[in-house]
Amino acid sequence: MTERIKRLLAITLRSCGMHDPLAGELARQGDERAAGLSDILRQAHSLAHYYRHCTLVVADDELIVGGGLLNMLPPGKSGAVGELPAVPMTVEPHVQGSDPFMTQGLVRGAGNHTSVDYDTLLAAGFQGLIDHIDRRAARLSAEESPAGQGGMATRAAGRHGASDDKKEYLDALKIFATACRDLGRRYHDHALELAAKETRPARKAELEAIAANCQAATGAGPQTFWQACQCLWFGFYLLPDAPGRVDQYLWPFYQRETAAGTLTRERAGELIACLWMKYFQVHGFSTPNMARHHLTLGGLRGDGSDGATDLTDLCLEVFEELRIPSPQVGVRWHRGMRPQTLRRAVAALRSGTGSPGFCSDEQIVPALVALGVAVEDARDFAMSGCHEIIITGRAHMGSVECFLNMPKLIRIVLGLEPAFAPLPEIKLDSMDAIWRALTMQMERLALSMHDYSYARDQHAAQWVALQASLLTRDCIDNVKGFWQGGARYNFCNCDIIGAANLADSLAVIEQLVFIDRAVTLENLAAALADDWVGHETLRSRVLQRLPHFGNDDARADSIAARIITTFSDLIARHRPYRGGRYTLGTLAGVENMHISFGTVTGATPDGRKSGQTFASSLAPAPGRDTRGVTAMLNSVAALPHRLLPTSTTVNVKLDPSLLRDDEGIDKIAALIEGHFRAGGQHLQISMVNRAMLLEARRNPARYGDVMVRVAGYSAPFASLTPDIQDEILERTEHGL
């Protein structure tokens, strides 16, 4: 680590996000200047006014510049948990509704993620986007009148005016794109002003280079590795979500310059470290969860070749050295992956941040292709948020539209909660009858999900979202905004929560009621109504002697697979507002819906008591996997991952002593590769043991840097609410 990086890292570890002291006043001025214009033009002019007058920041030592001033913790303080609020559970939906499925805790809303079209920015810059808009506008009059058919997907009669005018849409995009280009020119001029006053020759030369970098990065596109890093930062600053496939974007520049001798590996590492810290500083330690940004390394290239390179390894080295919790890192695996890169990624778990996580191209790419994605685009996916898959710069993936409470359905089937629609009475005298009743409830839940999603996206269509519309491929050519279906691919993702609990519940009913005939269905329902109180012997039998998902048990695993297959078929009957298809996931997200839904769900046949947490994503219910990590992963690999293309996670807790030597690293690498070769899709590993977590709970000020994977994101363990801590402590601790 260079001395420069040490100084910048010390600042970064005290940062609580960026701010601009002029933001409020500039927003007011922008609104005044755009008064009387349509909604889309008001948005464009307001944004343009901000970028042309915002505070410019070029801090000492910085090599990548841009963004606001840093909010800082007090001197001597770092991003320790003691200064941060606990991570809350999100129970309220993003969009409120009176639908009983929402009010009774069966459906909850969620946020969305996206990723910038970094490839276009690197190839042509904002000037290239401006030229593209001009070409599309020139063709517009020949195709149709500005107010003709096929314009904006809906006339947006919203709070800020209305417009369905295609020409107006392109005008707005050009206004915004020009302001983005001009922001780079402002930084060019500002850096030269600083250089003129600088007395240190080395820093003076850096500032002059920074000036050229900013103009190139936002103008016609970068030519050097340093300029490419600056370009990636400007793109992220304008839409700070998923940084995408950073090693793939930078590789051509790195390869060309290192071959020419104009860039050393050490200098490239310093620039990557600067970029990484800028990503973190956007939000810093403003919240203890680090789910905001997810950076992707490795994976297939569009032509099917291995994308892992020396630059991939260098990115992993930088990540391990910095040890900052954001952006999270996801590493893409496939059979042709360089073995040294997988080992390097495993070694990076020593950072203690809970990253990197791992996913398999061999499951995700075919699943995306099955949805209609071109194979070269499917190979170019990246991770976002809590491991939501996005086709980088080409898609509105709707990740995640909503969460669905699956275990509650079995309570409805058993008559413990009311059904929300008239359904034919079914005599529950066999497992086939149980499945028929459950499927009817799933069908009604899928319809409720569709109604919610459709209304939500119909409402969102009035917002053009200029940043996403400009920086998502095909929104210009289609003359449609990001929320109107302008992207090349439009999918809406819904995540089922508690699939393992529902599978275990069905396995219990099958074994106890219909095979062993040890209890009647009515008596089992009565035990649930009593929250298992007075039925402890029966509950003990359920927990200790019956099949549970996560133990390589064929019956439990096949039931879990059938749940996924059935619900996937049901949502396929509906079409989202923006077009495309609904996709299925199991992610609990930063909303921790496996905990939130658990709090509003009574006892279930799997032995779970009222209010207790559900299983997180594809992992087994906490503590139910008792036959070792291989058996657990075999159960997960047996699921139909082809139906889960966009958001699944599997958390594994391993003892950190495994990372002490090469043998342990090799074992973990073999575990990951073995899981993926068996058919698994995702794996994220927390290198912690129970003793470490208990100590972090007792003494958060001292052990505030103990990071864990929660539900697709990483967070300091001591910052989590007690119920989330309990869920993590209950997870089975595995050895190899």
Solvent accessible surface area in square Angstrom, and as a share of the most:
residue,aa,sasa,rsa
1,M,84,0.37
2,T,59,0.34
3,E,107,0.48
4,R,35,0.13
5,I,5,0.02
6,K,99,0.42
7,R,122,0.44
8,L,12,0.06
9,L,21,0.10
10,A,58,0.45
11,I,68,0.35
12,T,0,0.00
13,L,52,0.26
14,R,65,0.24
15,S,0,0.00
16,C,30,0.18
17,G,4,0.04
18,M,36,0.16
19,H,74,0.33
20,D,18,0.10
21,P,86,0.54
22,L,81,0.40
23,A,41,0.32
24,G,54,0.52
25,E,75,0.33
26,L,10,0.05
27,A,51,0.40
28,R,117,0.43
29,Q,55,0.25
30,G,1,0.01
31,D,73,0.38
32,E,107,0.48
33,R,174,0.64
34,A,1,0.00
35,A,72,0.56
36,G,83,0.79
37,L,70,0.35
38,S,20,0.13
39,D,14,0.07
40,I,5,0.03
41,L,27,0.14
42,R,61,0.22
43,Q,43,0.19
44,A,0,0.00
45,H,73,0.33
46,S,26,0.17
47,L,36,0.18
48,A,2,0.02
49,H,14,0.06
50,Y,45,0.17
51,Y,13,0.05
52,R,89,0.33
53,H,87,0.39
54,C,4,0.02
55,T,33,0.19
56,L,34,0.17
57,V,24,0.14
58,V,21,0.12
59,A,42,0.33
60,D,78,0.40
61,D,22,0.11
62,E,14,0.06
63,L,0,0.00
64,I,1,0.00
65,V,0,0.00
66,G,0,0.00
67,G,3,0.03
68,G,10,0.10
69,L,70,0.35
70,L,44,0.22
71,N,58,0.30
72,M,72,0.32
73,L,16,0.08
74,P,75,0.47
75,P,120,0.75
76,G,83,0.79
77,K,94,0.40
78,S,55,0.36
79,G,13,0.13
80,A,31,0.24
81,V,9,0.05
82,G,60,0.58
83,E,66,0.30
84,L,24,0.12
85,P,85,0.54
86,A,54,0.42
87,V,1,0.01
88,P,88,0.55
89,M,55,0.25
90,T,58,0.33
91,V,50,0.29
92,E,113,0.51
93,P,16,0.10
94,H,126,0.56
95,V,57,0.33
96,Q,119,0.53
97,G,34,0.33
98,S,105,0.68
99,D,43,0.22
100,P,57,0.36
101,F,2,0.01
102,M,10,0.04
103,T,84,0.49
104,Q,84,0.38
105,G,1,0.01
106,L,0,0.00
107,V,0,0.00
108,R,21,0.08
109,G,5,0.05
110,A,4,0.03
111,G,35,0.34
112,N,38,0.20
113,H,39,0.17
114,T,11,0.07
115,S,3,0.02
116,V,1,0.01
117,D,10,0.05
118,Y,2,0.01
119,D,55,0.28
120,T,37,0.22
121,L,2,0.01
122,L,15,0.08
123,A,85,0.66
124,A,34,0.27
125,G,0,0.00
126,F,1,0.00
127,Q,51,0.23
128,G,16,0.15
129,L,11,0.05
130,I,6,0.03
131,D,57,0.29
132,H,47,0.21
133,I,2,0.01
134,D,57,0.30
135,R,136,0.50
136,R,15,0.05
137,A,41,0.32
138,A,79,0.61
139,R,110,0.40
140,L,7,0.03
141,S,93,0.60
142,A,93,0.72
143,E,93,0.42
144,E,42,0.19
145,S,69,0.44
146,P,57,0.36
147,A,77,0.60
148,G,26,0.25
149,Q,163,0.72
150,G,47,0.46
151,G,7,0.07
152,M,19,0.09
153,A,51,0.39
154,T,42,0.25
155,R,152,0.55
156,A,13,0.10
157,A,97,0.75
158,G,27,0.26
159,R,193,0.70
160,H,71,0.32
161,G,33,0.32
162,A,36,0.28
163,S,18,0.12
164,D,41,0.21
165,D,42,0.22
166,K,13,0.05
167,K,107,0.45
168,E,37,0.17
169,Y,1,0.00
170,L,1,0.01
171,D,52,0.27
172,A,0,0.00
173,L,0,0.00
174,K,77,0.33
175,I,39,0.20
176,F,0,0.00
177,A,0,0.00
178,T,27,0.16
179,A,0,0.00
180,C,2,0.01
181,R,37,0.13
182,D,25,0.13
183,L,3,0.01
184,G,0,0.00
185,R,110,0.40
186,R,62,0.23
187,Y,3,0.01
188,H,39,0.17
189,D,77,0.40
190,H,44,0.20
191,A,0,0.00
192,L,72,0.36
193,E,98,0.44
194,L,54,0.27
195,A,3,0.02
196,A,79,0.61
197,K,159,0.67
198,E,35,0.15
199,T,125,0.73
200,R,118,0.43
201,P,111,0.70
202,A,77,0.59
203,R,17,0.06
204,K,72,0.30
205,A,57,0.45
206,E,26,0.12
207,L,6,0.03
208,E,80,0.36
209,A,31,0.24
210,I,1,0.00
211,A,1,0.01
212,A,52,0.40
213,N,6,0.03
214,C,0,0.00
215,Q,81,0.36
216,A,22,0.17
217,A,0,0.00
218,T,2,0.01
219,G,13,0.12
220,A,75,0.58
221,G,4,0.04
222,P,5,0.03
223,Q,126,0.56
224,T,48,0.28
225,F,0,0.00
226,W,37,0.13
227,Q,23,0.10
228,A,0,0.00
229,C,0,0.00
230,Q,0,0.00
231,C,2,0.01
232,L,1,0.00
233,W,0,0.00
234,F,3,0.01
235,G,0,0.00
236,F,0,0.00
237,Y,42,0.16
238,L,7,0.04
239,L,34,0.17
240,P,53,0.33
241,D,19,0.10
242,A,2,0.01
243,P,0,0.00
244,G,0,0.00
245,R,4,0.02
246,V,1,0.00
247,D,1,0.01
248,Q,30,0.14
249,Y,10,0.04
250,L,0,0.00
251,W,47,0.16
252,P,65,0.41
253,F,20,0.08
254,Y,11,0.04
255,Q,94,0.42
256,R,125,0.46
257,E,24,0.11
258,T,46,0.27
259,A,90,0.70
260,A,73,0.57
261,G,62,0.60
262,T,97,0.57
263,L,16,0.08
264,T,77,0.45
265,R,77,0.28
266,E,130,0.58
267,R,69,0.25
268,A,0,0.00
269,G,9,0.09
270,E,19,0.09
271,L,1,0.01
272,I,0,0.00
273,A,5,0.04
274,C,5,0.03
275,L,1,0.01
276,W,2,0.01
277,M,3,0.01
278,K,10,0.04
279,Y,0,0.00
280,F,3,0.01
281,Q,9,0.04
282,V,21,0.12
283,H,51,0.23
284,G,4,0.04
285,F,13,0.05
286,S,46,0.30
287,T,38,0.22
288,P,3,0.02
289,N,23,0.12
290,M,7,0.03
291,A,6,0.05
292,R,91,0.33
293,H,3,0.01
294,H,3,0.01
295,L,0,0.00
296,T,0,0.00
297,L,0,0.00
298,G,0,0.00
299,G,0,0.00
300,L,26,0.13
301,R,71,0.26
302,G,31,0.30
303,D,115,0.60
304,G,29,0.28
305,S,46,0.30
306,D,32,0.16
307,G,0,0.00
308,A,6,0.04
309,T,13,0.07
310,D,52,0.27
311,L,0,0.00
312,T,0,0.00
313,D,16,0.08
314,L,9,0.05
315,C,0,0.00
316,L,0,0.00
317,E,56,0.25
318,V,8,0.05
319,F,1,0.01
320,E,31,0.14
321,E,82,0.37
322,L,4,0.02
323,R,132,0.48
324,I,1,0.00
325,P,12,0.08
326,S,5,0.03
327,P,0,0.00
328,Q,1,0.00
329,V,0,0.00
330,G,0,0.00
331,V,0,0.00
332,R,0,0.00
333,W,4,0.01
334,H,10,0.05
335,R,124,0.45
336,G,52,0.50
337,M,14,0.06
338,R,63,0.23
339,P,100,0.63
340,Q,96,0.43
341,T,0,0.00
342,L,8,0.04
343,R,87,0.32
344,R,52,0.19
345,A,0,0.00
346,V,0,0.00
347,A,9,0.07
348,A,0,0.00
349,L,5,0.02
350,R,118,0.43
351,S,1,0.01
352,G,32,0.31
353,T,5,0.03
354,G,7,0.07
355,S,1,0.01
356,P,0,0.00
357,G,3,0.03
358,F,0,0.00
359,C,0,0.00
360,S,0,0.00
361,D,1,0.00
362,E,57,0.26
363,Q,39,0.17
364,I,0,0.00
365,V,11,0.06
366,P,74,0.47
367,A,1,0.01
368,L,0,0.00
369,V,60,0.34
370,A,73,0.57
371,L,25,0.13
372,G,59,0.57
373,V,4,0.02
374,A,40,0.31
375,V,63,0.36
376,E,92,0.41
377,D,8,0.04
378,A,0,0.00
379,R,58,0.21
380,D,18,0.09
381,F,0,0.00
382,A,0,0.00
383,M,2,0.01
384,S,0,0.00
385,G,0,0.00
386,C,4,0.02
387,H,0,0.00
388,E,7,0.03
389,I,0,0.00
390,I,1,0.00
391,I,0,0.00
392,T,5,0.03
393,G,1,0.01
394,R,22,0.08
395,A,3,0.02
396,H,0,0.00
397,M,0,0.00
398,G,0,0.00
399,S,0,0.00
400,V,4,0.02
401,E,0,0.00
402,C,0,0.00
403,F,2,0.01
404,L,0,0.00
405,N,0,0.00
406,M,0,0.00
407,P,0,0.00
408,K,9,0.04
409,L,1,0.00
410,I,0,0.00
411,R,25,0.09
412,I,10,0.05
413,V,17,0.10
414,L,21,0.10
415,G,63,0.61
416,L,44,0.22
417,E,33,0.15
418,P,92,0.58
419,A,49,0.38
420,F,48,0.20
421,A,26,0.20
422,P,138,0.87
423,L,60,0.30
424,P,88,0.55
425,E,176,0.79
426,I,42,0.21
427,K,160,0.68
428,L,46,0.23
429,D,86,0.44
430,S,40,0.26
431,M,27,0.12
432,D,94,0.49
433,A,0,0.00
434,I,0,0.00
435,W,13,0.04
436,R,127,0.46
437,A,14,0.11
438,L,0,0.00
439,T,41,0.24
440,M,55,0.24
441,Q,13,0.06
442,M,0,0.00
443,E,75,0.34
444,R,55,0.20
445,L,0,0.00
446,A,1,0.01
447,L,73,0.36
448,S,2,0.01
449,M,0,0.00
450,H,30,0.13
451,D,69,0.36
452,Y,19,0.07
453,S,0,0.00
454,Y,83,0.32
455,A,58,0.45
456,R,19,0.07
457,D,0,0.00
458,Q,97,0.43
459,H,112,0.50
460,A,14,0.11
461,A,2,0.02
462,Q,29,0.13
463,W,71,0.25
464,V,8,0.05
465,A,26,0.21
466,L,0,0.00
467,Q,41,0.18
468,A,6,0.05
469,S,0,0.00
470,L,4,0.02
471,L,3,0.01
472,T,4,0.02
473,R,64,0.23
474,D,29,0.15
475,C,0,0.00
476,I,7,0.04
477,D,55,0.29
478,N,64,0.33
479,V,0,0.00
480,K,62,0.26
481,G,0,0.00
482,F,8,0.03
483,W,40,0.14
484,Q,8,0.03
485,G,15,0.14
486,G,0,0.00
487,A,4,0.03
488,R,96,0.35
489,Y,26,0.10
490,N,15,0.08
491,F,8,0.03
492,C,0,0.00
493,N,0,0.00
494,C,0,0.00
495,D,0,0.00
496,I,1,0.00
497,I,1,0.00
498,G,1,0.01
499,A,5,0.04
500,A,5,0.04
501,N,2,0.01
502,L,0,0.00
503,A,0,0.00
504,D,0,0.00
505,S,0,0.00
506,L,0,0.00
507,A,0,0.00
508,V,0,0.00
509,I,0,0.00
510,E,43,0.19
511,Q,27,0.12
512,L,0,0.00
513,V,12,0.07
514,F,39,0.16
515,I,91,0.46
516,D,59,0.31
517,R,181,0.66
518,A,51,0.39
519,V,21,0.12
520,T,70,0.41
521,L,18,0.09
522,E,128,0.57
523,N,83,0.43
524,L,0,0.00
525,A,14,0.11
526,A,47,0.37
527,A,0,0.00
528,L,4,0.02
529,A,70,0.54
530,D,72,0.37
531,D,43,0.22
532,W,2,0.01
533,V,95,0.55
534,G,63,0.60
535,H,53,0.24
536,E,106,0.48
537,T,118,0.68
538,L,33,0.17
539,R,53,0.19
540,S,44,0.28
541,R,63,0.23
542,V,0,0.00
543,L,53,0.27
544,Q,143,0.63
545,R,175,0.64
546,L,17,0.09
547,P,24,0.15
548,H,11,0.05
549,F,3,0.01
550,G,0,0.00
551,N,13,0.07
552,D,65,0.34
553,D,43,0.22
554,A,86,0.66
555,R,83,0.30
556,A,0,0.00
557,D,9,0.05
558,S,65,0.42
559,I,13,0.07
560,A,3,0.02
561,A,20,0.16
562,R,114,0.41
563,I,0,0.00
564,I,0,0.00
565,T,46,0.27
566,T,25,0.15
567,F,0,0.00
568,S,16,0.10
569,D,86,0.44
570,L,5,0.02
571,I,3,0.02
572,A,44,0.34
573,R,155,0.57
574,H,36,0.16
575,R,129,0.47
576,P,6,0.04
577,Y,44,0.17
578,R,15,0.06
579,G,30,0.28
580,G,35,0.34
581,R,84,0.31
582,Y,9,0.03
583,T,3,0.02
584,L,3,0.01
585,G,0,0.00
586,T,1,0.00
587,L,0,0.00
588,A,0,0.00
589,G,2,0.02
590,V,44,0.25
591,E,26,0.12
592,N,0,0.00
593,M,2,0.01
594,H,0,0.00
595,I,5,0.02
596,S,2,0.01
597,F,1,0.00
598,G,0,0.00
599,T,65,0.38
600,V,60,0.34
601,T,2,0.01
602,G,15,0.14
603,A,1,0.01
604,T,0,0.00
605,P,0,0.00
606,D,0,0.00
607,G,0,0.00
608,R,3,0.01
609,K,57,0.24
610,S,58,0.38
611,G,33,0.32
612,Q,78,0.35
613,T,24,0.14
614,F,0,0.00
615,A,0,0.00
616,S,4,0.03
617,S,3,0.02
618,L,5,0.02
619,A,10,0.08
620,P,11,0.07
621,A,2,0.01
622,P,22,0.14
623,G,36,0.34
624,R,35,0.13
625,D,8,0.04
626,T,107,0.62
627,R,160,0.59
628,G,30,0.29
629,V,9,0.05
630,T,86,0.50
631,A,10,0.08
632,M,3,0.01
633,L,7,0.03
634,N,56,0.29
635,S,0,0.00
636,V,0,0.00
637,A,13,0.10
638,A,61,0.47
639,L,10,0.05
640,P,12,0.07
641,H,4,0.02
642,R,147,0.54
643,L,42,0.21
644,L,0,0.00
645,P,4,0.03
646,T,0,0.00
647,S,0,0.00
648,T,0,0.00
649,T,0,0.00
650,V,1,0.01
651,N,11,0.06
652,V,4,0.02
653,K,6,0.02
654,L,0,0.00
655,D,42,0.22
656,P,37,0.23
657,S,41,0.26
658,L,29,0.14
659,L,14,0.07
660,R,200,0.73
661,D,77,0.40
662,D,95,0.49
663,E,108,0.48
664,G,4,0.04
665,I,7,0.04
666,D,66,0.34
667,K,86,0.37
668,I,0,0.00
669,A,8,0.06
670,A,65,0.50
671,L,24,0.12
672,I,0,0.00
673,E,50,0.22
674,G,39,0.37
675,H,7,0.03
676,F,4,0.02
677,R,111,0.41
678,A,62,0.48
679,G,12,0.12
680,G,0,0.00
681,Q,1,0.00
682,H,5,0.02
683,L,0,0.00
684,Q,1,0.00
685,I,0,0.00
686,S,5,0.03
687,M,23,0.10
688,V,5,0.03
689,N,32,0.16
690,R,121,0.44
691,A,70,0.54
692,M,66,0.29
693,L,0,0.00
694,L,50,0.25
695,E,54,0.24
696,A,0,0.00
697,R,87,0.32
698,R,162,0.59
699,N,50,0.26
700,P,53,0.33
701,A,81,0.63
702,R,173,0.63
703,Y,61,0.23
704,G,9,0.09
705,D,96,0.50
706,V,16,0.09
707,M,19,0.08
708,V,0,0.00
709,R,1,0.00
710,V,0,0.00
711,A,0,0.00
712,G,0,0.00
713,Y,0,0.00
714,S,0,0.00
715,A,0,0.00
716,P,4,0.03
717,F,0,0.00
718,A,17,0.13
719,S,2,0.01
720,L,6,0.03
721,T,28,0.16
722,P,96,0.60
723,D,51,0.27
724,I,0,0.00
725,Q,11,0.05
726,D,61,0.32
727,E,4,0.02
728,I,1,0.01
729,L,13,0.07
730,E,93,0.42
731,R,31,0.11
732,T,38,0.22
733,E,72,0.32
734,H,11,0.05
735,G,53,0.51
736,L,80,0.40
